Amino acid sequence: MIARIAEAETEGWLGEVVGLRVSLADAEDKLRRLDQSPGQHTAVDLGVPITRGDR
């Protein structure tokens, strides 16, 4: 995304630059929040899939 921002700046696509910067900030914020989530990373048992031949 940083490379896309640099390209947009080089090409003078100011609206694109703003949008990409907002997206980058949101992505960084989400990653930061995920890293700060205490102990919420647990496995989920999805069970064994059943196919039509198994019925």
SULMO-V856255 format. One record per residue. RES is the residue in one small letter. PSI is psi in whole degrees, -180 to 180 (NA if undefined). D_LAST is the distance of its C-alpha to the last C-alpha in Angstrom with 1 decimal. Layout:
BEGIN
RES;PSI;D_LAST, RES;PSI;D_LAST
END
This chain:
BEGIN
m;-34;47.6, i;-39;51.0, a;-37;51.7, r;-37;50.7, i;-44;53.1, a;-42;55.9, e;-45;55.3, a;-38;55.4, e;-44;58.6, t;-41;60.1, e;-9;59.3, g;23;60.7, w;78;57.4, l;-40;58.3, g;-40;55.6, e;-39;53.0, v;-47;54.6, v;-48;54.3, g;-43;50.7, l;-38;49.7, r;-38;51.7, v;-45;50.0, s;-42;46.6, l;-44;47.7, a;-41;49.0, d;-43;45.8, a;-43;43.7, e;-40;46.2, d;-42;46.1, k;-43;42.3, l;-41;42.3, r;-43;45.1, r;-38;43.2, l;-40;40.1, d;-28;42.4, q;-7;43.9, s;114;40.7, p;122;41.0, g;23;37.9, q;14;35.3, h;86;33.6, t;153;30.6, a;150;27.2, v;127;24.2, d;116;20.9, l;-1;18.2, g;-177;15.4, v;128;12.8, p;144;11.1, i;127;7.4, t;167;7.2, r;-32;5.7, g;-15;5.7, d;-9;3.8, r;NA;0.0
END
